[in-house]
Amino acid sequence: MTKTQKTLLALLAISAMLAGSVFVFQKPIATRLMQQIAHQNVGRNIIPTLPDGLHLALCGTGSPFPDPTRAGPCSAIIAGDRLFIVDTGEGSARNLGYMGIPAAQIEAIFLTHFHSDHIDGLGPFMLQRWGVGTFQTPTPVYGPTGVDKVVEGFRAAYVLDFGYRVAHHTEKIMPPGGSGGKGFPFALPPVGQGDAVVVLEDKGLKVTAFRVNHAPIEPAVGYRFDYKGRSIAISGDTKVASSMVTAAKGVDILVHEALQPKLVGLLKAEFADHQMNNMAQVMSDILNYHTTPEEAASQASLAGAKHLVLNHIVPPLPLRFAYPAFLGDAANFFDNPITIGEDGMLFSLPAGDTSIQHKRLF
């Protein structure tokens, strides 16, 4: 036997012993690893580590299309130490936890409109806020006219679940008064008499709702957050709208929905080839009430935004290699940075500064 062969045999023997040891000690090793993971994640809260200012965390950048990399539409806004959520797409509540932003600190939720993909994660948000935070009052949910009906619908769907949890954990742990949510509807001025209304102004934070054009969906709004000289606007779902440009004037970050018609056309052709004619028609229909990346870039330029973040990505982008195809010619219409939003991104706007800081939370 050569020296090389002996070395290989020795290495194989060592590998076999190590593999055997791992198998024998798998349970205690796994238990120890789980203990470390729990220690690192239970009670995790990044909010106190952030500088005073305005922050945007993307808890969902997807759409109704299945997308393993993106939850439904959801943006978390942190103003100082206060947490607000805009839209509650499916899976986004889980992402909030992954980012180390505790649902127990949610002060209020804002809904842009009542399409299912913007509200279908509302139940988990309300449940997490109640269960972890032991609130004595329901989650405030702001939205245009009709939001109270949406919130009451979720309460009706969850009413048995609420009872189970109180019975199992006791009223001390799950105070019945904190279950579910309470809708706070607001009305926009009549068309032609203004397109915006302040829905919250408190402790240096101002939240303004503004009319957008998602016809035939009515009402539909976007939101602007102003805090200590920094600002973020979120378009909601809309096609090109001058009201959005007006409301977003001079913002640090504009979060705008985006749909790339050329890529949607690929899906339409596939649906047609498979005789899925209803879905092929849907692919045609969605083109007339959304905004292309190029249009979103033009809107951002008109508004004088400093950074454009695209969300509600249509169609799904399974790999970043497809990003240039999605953006198309957007860069020709906006001279400042454009970011295709991804779940887990955090943008920070420190007070008393002009910088826009960006990092990943997962």
Buried (B, 14 or more C-beta within 10 A) or exposed (E): EEEEEEEEEEEEEEEEEEEEEEEEEEEEEEEEEEEEEEEEEEEEEBBEEBEEBBBBBBBBBBBBEEBEBBBBBBBBBBBBEBBBBBBBBBBBBBBBBBBBBBBBBBBBBBBBBBBEBBBBBBBBBBBBBBBBBBBEEBBBBBBBEBBBEBBBBBBEEBEEEBEEBBEEEEEEEBBEEBBBBBBBBBEBEEEEEEBBBEBBEEEEBBBBBBBBBBEEBEBBBBBBBBBBBBBBBBBBBBBBBEBBBBBBEEBBBBBBBBBBBEBBBEBBEEBBEEEBEEEBEBBEEBBEBBBBBBBBBBBBBBBEBBBBBBBBBBBBBEEEEBEEEBBBEBBEBBEBBBBBBBBBBBBBBBBEBEEBBBEEBE
